[in-house]
Amino acid sequence: MAVKLVACPQCGASAEWNPQNRFRPFCSERCKLMDLGAWATERYRVPVAESDGSEIPPEEDPAPRPN
């Protein structure tokens, strides 16, 4: 079976895509933590559509919640 290589999303180095690579898709723990840090500091953001306020808000959950 051929080894599948992917580009590390952080640095671009080749990384093996297999269960033995515990950092996949990253090449190392350092790249994995750098990516996590970028999310934590909000350098990466998920785009959302702006609302004009005319949308109906979701209904409240009718299920009672424990105190």
mmCIF file of the N, C-alpha and C atoms, coordinates in Angstrom:
data_MODEL
# 
_entry.id   MODEL 
# 
loop_
_atom_site.group_PDB 
_atom_site.id 
_atom_site.type_symbol 
_atom_site.label_atom_id 
_atom_site.label_alt_id 
_atom_site.label_comp_id 
_atom_site.label_asym_id 
_atom_site.label_entity_id 
_atom_site.label_seq_id 
_atom_site.pdbx_PDB_ins_code 
_atom_site.Cartn_x 
_atom_site.Cartn_y 
_atom_site.Cartn_z 
_atom_site.occupancy 
_atom_site.B_iso_or_equiv 
_atom_site.pdbx_formal_charge 
_atom_site.auth_seq_id 
_atom_site.auth_comp_id 
_atom_site.auth_asym_id 
_atom_site.auth_atom_id 
_atom_site.pdbx_PDB_model_num 
ATOM 1   N N  . MET A 1 1  ? 0.851   -1.177 0.000  1.00 0.00 ? 1  MET A N  1 
ATOM 2   C CA . MET A 1 1  ? 0.000   0.000  0.000  1.00 0.00 ? 1  MET A CA 1 
ATOM 3   C C  . MET A 1 1  ? 0.899   1.244  0.000  1.00 0.00 ? 1  MET A C  1 
ATOM 4   N N  . ALA A 1 2  ? 0.580   2.187  -0.852 1.00 0.00 ? 2  ALA A N  1 
ATOM 5   C CA . ALA A 1 2  ? 1.371   3.410  -0.974 1.00 0.00 ? 2  ALA A CA 1 
ATOM 6   C C  . ALA A 1 2  ? 1.054   4.362  0.185  1.00 0.00 ? 2  ALA A C  1 
ATOM 7   N N  . VAL A 1 3  ? 2.073   5.073  0.607  1.00 0.00 ? 3  VAL A N  1 
ATOM 8   C CA . VAL A 1 3  ? 1.899   6.051  1.681  1.00 0.00 ? 3  VAL A CA 1 
ATOM 9   C C  . VAL A 1 3  ? 1.319   7.316  1.070  1.00 0.00 ? 3  VAL A C  1 
ATOM 10  N N  . LYS A 1 4  ? 0.227   7.786  1.633  1.00 0.00 ? 4  LYS A N  1 
ATOM 11  C CA . LYS A 1 4  ? -0.390  9.015  1.144  1.00 0.00 ? 4  LYS A CA 1 
ATOM 12  C C  . LYS A 1 4  ? 0.242   10.197 1.870  1.00 0.00 ? 4  LYS A C  1 
ATOM 13  N N  . LEU A 1 5  ? 0.752   11.148 1.099  1.00 0.00 ? 5  LEU A N  1 
ATOM 14  C CA . LEU A 1 5  ? 1.340   12.350 1.661  1.00 0.00 ? 5  LEU A CA 1 
ATOM 15  C C  . LEU A 1 5  ? 0.419   13.536 1.392  1.00 0.00 ? 5  LEU A C  1 
ATOM 16  N N  . VAL A 1 6  ? 0.282   14.387 2.377  1.00 0.00 ? 6  VAL A N  1 
ATOM 17  C CA . VAL A 1 6  ? -0.496  15.617 2.235  1.00 0.00 ? 6  VAL A CA 1 
ATOM 18  C C  . VAL A 1 6  ? 0.389   16.783 2.666  1.00 0.00 ? 6  VAL A C  1 
ATOM 19  N N  . ALA A 1 7  ? 0.037   17.963 2.211  1.00 0.00 ? 7  ALA A N  1 
ATOM 20  C CA . ALA A 1 7  ? 0.775   19.154 2.615  1.00 0.00 ? 7  ALA A CA 1 
ATOM 21  C C  . ALA A 1 7  ? 0.254   19.626 3.969  1.00 0.00 ? 7  ALA A C  1 
ATOM 22  N N  . CYS A 1 8  ? 1.164   19.892 4.887  1.00 0.00 ? 8  CYS A N  1 
ATOM 23  C CA . CYS A 1 8  ? 0.792   20.416 6.203  1.00 0.00 ? 8  CYS A CA 1 
ATOM 24  C C  . CYS A 1 8  ? 0.099   21.769 5.992  1.00 0.00 ? 8  CYS A C  1 
ATOM 25  N N  . PRO A 1 9  ? -1.089  21.967 6.545  1.00 0.00 ? 9  PRO A N  1 
ATOM 26  C CA . PRO A 1 9  ? -1.795  23.233 6.348  1.00 0.00 ? 9  PRO A CA 1 
ATOM 27  C C  . PRO A 1 9  ? -1.083  24.437 6.974  1.00 0.00 ? 9  PRO A C  1 
ATOM 28  N N  . GLN A 1 10 ? -0.178  24.190 7.883  1.00 0.00 ? 10 GLN A N  1 
ATOM 29  C CA . GLN A 1 10 ? 0.516   25.287 8.560  1.00 0.00 ? 10 GLN A CA 1 
ATOM 30  C C  . GLN A 1 10 ? 1.792   25.704 7.823  1.00 0.00 ? 10 GLN A C  1 
ATOM 31  N N  . CYS A 1 11 ? 2.665   24.729 7.505  1.00 0.00 ? 11 CYS A N  1 
ATOM 32  C CA . CYS A 1 11 ? 3.969   25.072 6.923  1.00 0.00 ? 11 CYS A CA 1 
ATOM 33  C C  . CYS A 1 11 ? 4.165   24.568 5.500  1.00 0.00 ? 11 CYS A C  1 
ATOM 34  N N  . GLY A 1 12 ? 3.309   23.662 5.042  1.00 0.00 ? 12 GLY A N  1 
ATOM 35  C CA . GLY A 1 12 ? 3.411   23.153 3.686  1.00 0.00 ? 12 GLY A CA 1 
ATOM 36  C C  . GLY A 1 12 ? 4.306   21.933 3.525  1.00 0.00 ? 12 GLY A C  1 
ATOM 37  N N  . ALA A 1 13 ? 4.955   21.491 4.588  1.00 0.00 ? 13 ALA A N  1 
ATOM 38  C CA . ALA A 1 13 ? 5.815   20.298 4.511  1.00 0.00 ? 13 ALA A CA 1 
ATOM 39  C C  . ALA A 1 13 ? 4.957   19.053 4.277  1.00 0.00 ? 13 ALA A C  1 
ATOM 40  N N  . SER A 1 14 ? 5.566   18.017 3.740  1.00 0.00 ? 14 SER A N  1 
ATOM 41  C CA . SER A 1 14 ? 4.846   16.763 3.519  1.00 0.00 ? 14 SER A CA 1 
ATOM 42  C C  . SER A 1 14 ? 4.592   16.065 4.851  1.00 0.00 ? 14 SER A C  1 
ATOM 43  N N  . ALA A 1 15 ? 3.374   15.543 4.996  1.00 0.00 ? 15 ALA A N  1 
ATOM 44  C CA . ALA A 1 15 ? 3.000   14.805 6.197  1.00 0.00 ? 15 ALA A CA 1 
ATOM 45  C C  . ALA A 1 15 ? 2.290   13.529 5.761  1.00 0.00 ? 15 ALA A C  1 
ATOM 46  N N  . GLU A 1 16 ? 2.604   12.415 6.421  1.00 0.00 ? 16 GLU A N  1 
ATOM 47  C CA . GLU A 1 16 ? 1.942   11.154 6.103  1.00 0.00 ? 16 GLU A CA 1 
ATOM 48  C C  . GLU A 1 16 ? 0.519   11.172 6.637  1.00 0.00 ? 16 GLU A C  1 
ATOM 49  N N  . TRP A 1 17 ? -0.408  10.718 5.807  1.00 0.00 ? 17 TRP A N  1 
ATOM 50  C CA . TRP A 1 17 ? -1.813  10.632 6.219  1.00 0.00 ? 17 TRP A CA 1 
ATOM 51  C C  . TRP A 1 17 ? -2.093  9.183  6.590  1.00 0.00 ? 17 TRP A C  1 
ATOM 52  N N  . ASN A 1 18 ? -1.854  8.859  7.856  1.00 0.00 ? 18 ASN A N  1 
ATOM 53  C CA . ASN A 1 18 ? -2.135  7.518  8.352  1.00 0.00 ? 18 ASN A CA 1 
ATOM 54  C C  . ASN A 1 18 ? -2.345  7.589  9.865  1.00 0.00 ? 18 ASN A C  1 
ATOM 55  N N  . PRO A 1 19 ? -2.928  6.546  10.459 1.00 0.00 ? 19 PRO A N  1 
ATOM 56  C CA . PRO A 1 19 ? -3.221  6.567  11.894 1.00 0.00 ? 19 PRO A CA 1 
ATOM 57  C C  . PRO A 1 19 ? -1.988  6.718  12.786 1.00 0.00 ? 19 PRO A C  1 
ATOM 58  N N  . GLN A 1 20 ? -0.813  6.361  12.288 1.00 0.00 ? 20 GLN A N  1 
ATOM 59  C CA . GLN A 1 20 ? 0.392   6.488  13.101 1.00 0.00 ? 20 GLN A CA 1 
ATOM 60  C C  . GLN A 1 20 ? 0.837   7.947  13.248 1.00 0.00 ? 20 GLN A C  1 
ATOM 61  N N  . ASN A 1 21 ? 0.415   8.814  12.345 1.00 0.00 ? 21 ASN A N  1 
ATOM 62  C CA . ASN A 1 21 ? 0.739   10.238 12.450 1.00 0.00 ? 21 ASN A CA 1 
ATOM 63  C C  . ASN A 1 21 ? -0.324  10.891 13.325 1.00 0.00 ? 21 ASN A C  1 
ATOM 64  N N  . ARG A 1 22 ? -0.038  11.033 14.600 1.00 0.00 ? 22 ARG A N  1 
ATOM 65  C CA . ARG A 1 22 ? -1.043  11.543 15.536 1.00 0.00 ? 22 ARG A CA 1 
ATOM 66  C C  . ARG A 1 22 ? -1.299  13.037 15.369 1.00 0.00 ? 22 ARG A C  1 
ATOM 67  N N  . PHE A 1 23 ? -0.519  13.710 14.540 1.00 0.00 ? 23 PHE A N  1 
ATOM 68  C CA . PHE A 1 23 ? -0.712  15.144 14.321 1.00 0.00 ? 23 PHE A CA 1 
ATOM 69  C C  . PHE A 1 23 ? -1.420  15.451 13.009 1.00 0.00 ? 23 PHE A C  1 
ATOM 70  N N  . ARG A 1 24 ? -1.810  14.410 12.254 1.00 0.00 ? 24 ARG A N  1 
ATOM 71  C CA . ARG A 1 24 ? -2.378  14.645 10.929 1.00 0.00 ? 24 ARG A CA 1 
ATOM 72  C C  . ARG A 1 24 ? -3.554  15.600 10.977 1.00 0.00 ? 24 ARG A C  1 
ATOM 73  N N  . PRO A 1 25 ? -3.747  16.474 10.078 1.00 0.00 ? 25 PRO A N  1 
ATOM 74  C CA . PRO A 1 25 ? -3.028  16.627 8.823  1.00 0.00 ? 25 PRO A CA 1 
ATOM 75  C C  . PRO A 1 25 ? -1.732  17.437 8.947  1.00 0.00 ? 25 PRO A C  1 
ATOM 76  N N  . PHE A 1 26 ? -1.343  17.768 10.156 1.00 0.00 ? 26 PHE A N  1 
ATOM 77  C CA . PHE A 1 26 ? -0.129  18.552 10.364 1.00 0.00 ? 26 PHE A CA 1 
ATOM 78  C C  . PHE A 1 26 ? 1.091   17.642 10.361 1.00 0.00 ? 26 PHE A C  1 
ATOM 79  N N  . CYS A 1 27 ? 2.276   18.252 10.148 1.00 0.00 ? 27 CYS A N  1 
ATOM 80  C CA . CYS A 1 27 ? 3.503   17.462 10.107 1.00 0.00 ? 27 CYS A CA 1 
ATOM 81  C C  . CYS A 1 27 ? 4.110   17.272 11.494 1.00 0.00 ? 27 CYS A C  1 
ATOM 82  N N  . SER A 1 28 ? 3.720   18.111 12.450 1.00 0.00 ? 28 SER A N  1 
ATOM 83  C CA . SER A 1 28 ? 4.322   18.033 13.782 1.00 0.00 ? 28 SER A CA 1 
ATOM 84  C C  . SER A 1 28 ? 3.388   18.635 14.826 1.00 0.00 ? 28 SER A C  1 
ATOM 85  N N  . GLU A 1 29 ? 3.724   18.406 16.083 1.00 0.00 ? 29 GLU A N  1 
ATOM 86  C CA . GLU A 1 29 ? 2.950   18.996 17.178 1.00 0.00 ? 29 GLU A CA 1 
ATOM 87  C C  . GLU A 1 29 ? 3.049   20.519 17.129 1.00 0.00 ? 29 GLU A C  1 
ATOM 88  N N  . ARG A 1 30 ? 4.225   21.032 16.772 1.00 0.00 ? 30 ARG A N  1 
ATOM 89  C CA . ARG A 1 30 ? 4.427   22.481 16.697 1.00 0.00 ? 30 ARG A CA 1 
ATOM 90  C C  . ARG A 1 30 ? 3.438   23.120 15.715 1.00 0.00 ? 30 ARG A C  1 
ATOM 91  N N  . CYS A 1 31 ? 3.307   22.555 14.516 1.00 0.00 ? 31 CYS A N  1 
ATOM 92  C CA . CYS A 1 31 ? 2.377   23.099 13.527 1.00 0.00 ? 31 CYS A CA 1 
ATOM 93  C C  . CYS A 1 31 ? 0.929   22.983 14.011 1.00 0.00 ? 31 CYS A C  1 
ATOM 94  N N  . LYS A 1 32 ? 0.612   21.878 14.669 1.00 0.00 ? 32 LYS A N  1 
ATOM 95  C CA . LYS A 1 32 ? -0.742  21.683 15.188 1.00 0.00 ? 32 LYS A CA 1 
ATOM 96  C C  . LYS A 1 32 ? -1.073  22.754 16.237 1.00 0.00 ? 32 LYS A C  1 
ATOM 97  N N  . LEU A 1 33 ? -0.120  23.031 17.134 1.00 0.00 ? 33 LEU A N  1 
ATOM 98  C CA . LEU A 1 33 ? -0.350  24.028 18.177 1.00 0.00 ? 33 LEU A CA 1 
ATOM 99  C C  . LEU A 1 33 ? -0.371  25.443 17.613 1.00 0.00 ? 33 LEU A C  1 
ATOM 100 N N  . MET A 1 34 ? 0.416   25.708 16.584 1.00 0.00 ? 34 MET A N  1 
ATOM 101 C CA . MET A 1 34 ? 0.379   27.028 15.956 1.00 0.00 ? 34 MET A CA 1 
ATOM 102 C C  . MET A 1 34 ? -0.991  27.283 15.332 1.00 0.00 ? 34 MET A C  1 
ATOM 103 N N  . ASP A 1 35 ? -1.562  26.259 14.706 1.00 0.00 ? 35 ASP A N  1 
ATOM 104 C CA . ASP A 1 35 ? -2.890  26.383 14.111 1.00 0.00 ? 35 ASP A CA 1 
ATOM 105 C C  . ASP A 1 35 ? -3.947  26.588 15.189 1.00 0.00 ? 35 ASP A C  1 
ATOM 106 N N  . LEU A 1 36 ? -3.855  25.837 16.278 1.00 0.00 ? 36 LEU A N  1 
ATOM 107 C CA . LEU A 1 36 ? -4.787  25.997 17.392 1.00 0.00 ? 36 LEU A CA 1 
ATOM 108 C C  . LEU A 1 36 ? -4.702  27.412 17.956 1.00 0.00 ? 36 LEU A C  1 
ATOM 109 N N  . GLY A 1 37 ? -3.488  27.931 18.091 1.00 0.00 ? 37 GLY A N  1 
ATOM 110 C CA . GLY A 1 37 ? -3.299  29.286 18.589 1.00 0.00 ? 37 GLY A CA 1 
ATOM 111 C C  . GLY A 1 37 ? -3.920  30.330 17.680 1.00 0.00 ? 37 GLY A C  1 
ATOM 112 N N  . ALA A 1 38 ? -3.851  30.108 16.368 1.00 0.00 ? 38 ALA A N  1 
ATOM 113 C CA . ALA A 1 38 ? -4.468  31.036 15.420 1.00 0.00 ? 38 ALA A CA 1 
ATOM 114 C C  . ALA A 1 38 ? -5.985  31.067 15.600 1.00 0.00 ? 38 ALA A C  1 
ATOM 115 N N  . TRP A 1 39 ? -6.605  29.913 15.825 1.00 0.00 ? 39 TRP A N  1 
ATOM 116 C CA . TRP A 1 39 ? -8.046  29.874 16.097 1.00 0.00 ? 39 TRP A CA 1 
ATOM 117 C C  . TRP A 1 39 ? -8.360  30.556 17.431 1.00 0.00 ? 39 TRP A C  1 
ATOM 118 N N  . ALA A 1 40 ? -7.532  30.298 18.449 1.00 0.00 ? 40 ALA A N  1 
ATOM 119 C CA . ALA A 1 40 ? -7.785  30.846 19.786 1.00 0.00 ? 40 ALA A CA 1 
ATOM 120 C C  . ALA A 1 40 ? -7.683  32.365 19.810 1.00 0.00 ? 40 ALA A C  1 
ATOM 121 N N  . THR A 1 41 ? -6.796  32.928 18.986 1.00 0.00 ? 41 THR A N  1 
ATOM 122 C CA . THR A 1 41 ? -6.644  34.385 18.950 1.00 0.00 ? 41 THR A CA 1 
ATOM 123 C C  . THR A 1 41 ? -7.510  35.023 17.875 1.00 0.00 ? 41 THR A C  1 
ATOM 124 N N  . GLU A 1 42 ? -8.395  34.223 17.286 1.00 0.00 ? 42 GLU A N  1 
ATOM 125 C CA . GLU A 1 42 ? -9.357  34.657 16.277 1.00 0.00 ? 42 GLU A CA 1 
ATOM 126 C C  . GLU A 1 42 ? -8.699  35.195 15.004 1.00 0.00 ? 42 GLU A C  1 
ATOM 127 N N  . ARG A 1 43 ? -7.494  34.683 14.697 1.00 0.00 ? 43 ARG A N  1 
ATOM 128 C CA . ARG A 1 43 ? -6.880  35.028 13.421 1.00 0.00 ? 43 ARG A CA 1 
ATOM 129 C C  . ARG A 1 43 ? -7.636  34.352 12.280 1.00 0.00 ? 43 ARG A C  1 
ATOM 130 N N  . TYR A 1 44 ? -8.180  33.170 12.553 1.00 0.00 ? 44 TYR A N  1 
ATOM 131 C CA . TYR A 1 44 ? -9.058  32.489 11.600 1.00 0.00 ? 44 TYR A CA 1 
ATOM 132 C C  . TYR A 1 44 ? -10.482 32.778 12.035 1.00 0.00 ? 44 TYR A C  1 
ATOM 133 N N  . ARG A 1 45 ? -11.331 32.976 11.063 1.00 0.00 ? 45 ARG A N  1 
ATOM 134 C CA . ARG A 1 45 ? -12.745 33.214 11.372 1.00 0.00 ? 45 ARG A CA 1 
ATOM 135 C C  . ARG A 1 45 ? -13.615 32.495 10.366 1.00 0.00 ? 45 ARG A C  1 
ATOM 136 N N  . VAL A 1 46 ? -14.752 32.026 10.813 1.00 0.00 ? 46 VAL A N  1 
ATOM 137 C CA . VAL A 1 46 ? -15.726 31.398 9.934  1.00 0.00 ? 46 VAL A CA 1 
ATOM 138 C C  . VAL A 1 46 ? -16.649 32.499 9.445  1.00 0.00 ? 46 VAL A C  1 
ATOM 139 N N  . PRO A 1 47 ? -16.763 32.685 8.126  1.00 0.00 ? 47 PRO A N  1 
ATOM 140 C CA . PRO A 1 47 ? -17.612 33.763 7.619  1.00 0.00 ? 47 PRO A CA 1 
ATOM 141 C C  . PRO A 1 47 ? -19.087 33.486 7.902  1.00 0.00 ? 47 PRO A C  1 
ATOM 142 N N  . VAL A 1 48 ? -19.804 34.540 8.222  1.00 0.00 ? 48 VAL A N  1 
ATOM 143 C CA . VAL A 1 48 ? -21.250 34.444 8.438  1.00 0.00 ? 48 VAL A CA 1 
ATOM 144 C C  . VAL A 1 48 ? -21.928 35.534 7.627  1.00 0.00 ? 48 VAL A C  1 
ATOM 145 N N  . ALA A 1 49 ? -23.149 35.268 7.233  1.00 0.00 ? 49 ALA A N  1 
ATOM 146 C CA . ALA A 1 49 ? -23.919 36.259 6.491  1.00 0.00 ? 49 ALA A CA 1 
ATOM 147 C C  . ALA A 1 49 ? -24.456 37.299 7.474  1.00 0.00 ? 49 ALA A C  1 
ATOM 148 N N  . GLU A 1 50 ? -24.385 38.541 7.084  1.00 0.00 ? 50 GLU A N  1 
ATOM 149 C CA . GLU A 1 50 ? -24.912 39.612 7.919  1.00 0.00 ? 50 GLU A CA 1 
ATOM 150 C C  . GLU A 1 50 ? -26.436 39.549 7.912  1.00 0.00 ? 50 GLU A C  1 
ATOM 151 N N  . SER A 1 51 ? -27.051 39.833 9.028  1.00 0.00 ? 51 SER A N  1 
ATOM 152 C CA . SER A 1 51 ? -28.503 39.833 9.153  1.00 0.00 ? 51 SER A CA 1 
ATOM 153 C C  . SER A 1 51 ? -29.008 41.269 9.093  1.00 0.00 ? 51 SER A C  1 
ATOM 154 N N  . ASP A 1 52 ? -30.131 41.450 8.410  1.00 0.00 ? 52 ASP A N  1 
ATOM 155 C CA . ASP A 1 52 ? -30.716 42.788 8.357  1.00 0.00 ? 52 ASP A CA 1 
ATOM 156 C C  . ASP A 1 52 ? -31.729 43.010 9.478  1.00 0.00 ? 52 ASP A C  1 
ATOM 157 N N  . GLY A 1 53 ? -31.853 42.019 10.369 1.00 0.00 ? 53 GLY A N  1 
ATOM 158 C CA . GLY A 1 53 ? -32.748 42.133 11.515 1.00 0.00 ? 53 GLY A CA 1 
ATOM 159 C C  . GLY A 1 53 ? -34.176 41.702 11.232 1.00 0.00 ? 53 GLY A C  1 
ATOM 160 N N  . SER A 1 54 ? -34.490 41.325 9.993  1.00 0.00 ? 54 SER A N  1 
ATOM 161 C CA . SER A 1 54 ? -35.865 40.961 9.654  1.00 0.00 ? 54 SER A CA 1 
ATOM 162 C C  . SER A 1 54 ? -36.148 39.480 9.888  1.00 0.00 ? 54 SER A C  1 
ATOM 163 N N  . GLU A 1 55 ? -35.136 38.727 10.270 1.00 0.00 ? 55 GLU A N  1 
ATOM 164 C CA . GLU A 1 55 ? -35.343 37.307 10.514 1.00 0.00 ? 55 GLU A CA 1 
ATOM 165 C C  . GLU A 1 55 ? -36.059 37.085 11.840 1.00 0.00 ? 55 GLU A C  1 
ATOM 166 N N  . ILE A 1 56 ? -36.857 36.024 11.888 1.00 0.00 ? 56 ILE A N  1 
ATOM 167 C CA . ILE A 1 56 ? -37.563 35.670 13.108 1.00 0.00 ? 56 ILE A CA 1 
ATOM 168 C C  . ILE A 1 56 ? -36.598 34.906 14.010 1.00 0.00 ? 56 ILE A C  1 
ATOM 169 N N  . PRO A 1 57 ? -36.446 35.309 15.272 1.00 0.00 ? 57 PRO A N  1 
ATOM 170 C CA . PRO A 1 57 ? -35.525 34.600 16.165 1.00 0.00 ? 57 PRO A CA 1 
ATOM 171 C C  . PRO A 1 57 ? -36.026 33.187 16.450 1.00 0.00 ? 57 PRO A C  1 
ATOM 172 N N  . PRO A 1 58 ? -35.124 32.249 16.711 1.00 0.00 ? 58 PRO A N  1 
ATOM 173 C CA . PRO A 1 58 ? -35.549 30.875 17.010 1.00 0.00 ? 58 PRO A CA 1 
ATOM 174 C C  . PRO A 1 58 ? -36.385 30.840 18.290 1.00 0.00 ? 58 PRO A C  1 
ATOM 175 N N  . GLU A 1 59 ? -37.323 29.905 18.317 1.00 0.00 ? 59 GLU A N  1 
ATOM 176 C CA . GLU A 1 59 ? -38.190 29.764 19.497 1.00 0.00 ? 59 GLU A CA 1 
ATOM 177 C C  . GLU A 1 59 ? -37.393 29.212 20.668 1.00 0.00 ? 59 GLU A C  1 
ATOM 178 N N  . GLU A 1 60 ? -37.855 29.509 21.851 1.00 0.00 ? 60 GLU A N  1 
ATOM 179 C CA . GLU A 1 60 ? -37.222 28.985 23.064 1.00 0.00 ? 60 GLU A CA 1 
ATOM 180 C C  . GLU A 1 60 ? -37.427 27.473 23.115 1.00 0.00 ? 60 GLU A C  1 
ATOM 181 N N  . ASP A 1 61 ? -36.463 26.775 23.687 1.00 0.00 ? 61 ASP A N  1 
ATOM 182 C CA . ASP A 1 61 ? -36.554 25.340 23.870 1.00 0.00 ? 61 ASP A CA 1 
ATOM 183 C C  . ASP A 1 61 ? -37.624 25.060 24.922 1.00 0.00 ? 61 ASP A C  1 
ATOM 184 N N  . PRO A 1 62 ? -38.703 24.332 24.597 1.00 0.00 ? 62 PRO A N  1 
ATOM 185 C CA . PRO A 1 62 ? -39.781 24.093 25.542 1.00 0.00 ? 62 PRO A CA 1 
ATOM 186 C C  . PRO A 1 62 ? -39.410 23.095 26.654 1.00 0.00 ? 62 PRO A C  1 
ATOM 187 N N  . ALA A 1 63 ? -38.317 22.363 26.494 1.00 0.00 ? 63 ALA A N  1 
ATOM 188 C CA . ALA A 1 63 ? -37.950 21.374 27.500 1.00 0.00 ? 63 ALA A CA 1 
ATOM 189 C C  . ALA A 1 63 ? -37.420 22.075 28.754 1.00 0.00 ? 63 ALA A C  1 
ATOM 190 N N  . PRO A 1 64 ? -37.908 21.677 29.930 1.00 0.00 ? 64 PRO A N  1 
ATOM 191 C CA . PRO A 1 64 ? -37.401 22.292 31.164 1.00 0.00 ? 64 PRO A CA 1 
ATOM 192 C C  . PRO A 1 64 ? -35.949 21.896 31.400 1.00 0.00 ? 64 PRO A C  1 
ATOM 193 N N  . ARG A 1 65 ? -35.205 22.793 31.970 1.00 0.00 ? 65 ARG A N  1 
ATOM 194 C CA . ARG A 1 65 ? -33.787 22.525 32.248 1.00 0.00 ? 65 ARG A CA 1 
ATOM 195 C C  . ARG A 1 65 ? -33.584 22.371 33.752 1.00 0.00 ? 65 ARG A C  1 
ATOM 196 N N  . PRO A 1 66 ? -32.741 21.406 34.139 1.00 0.00 ? 66 PRO A N  1 
ATOM 197 C CA . PRO A 1 66 ? -32.493 21.215 35.585 1.00 0.00 ? 66 PRO A CA 1 
ATOM 198 C C  . PRO A 1 66 ? -31.737 22.414 36.150 1.00 0.00 ? 66 PRO A C  1 
ATOM 199 N N  . ASN A 1 67 ? -31.976 22.695 37.408 1.00 0.00 ? 67 ASN A N  1 
ATOM 200 C CA . ASN A 1 67 ? -31.308 23.828 38.060 1.00 0.00 ? 67 ASN A CA 1 
ATOM 201 C C  . ASN A 1 67 ? -29.961 23.472 38.551 1.00 0.00 ? 67 ASN A C  1 
# 
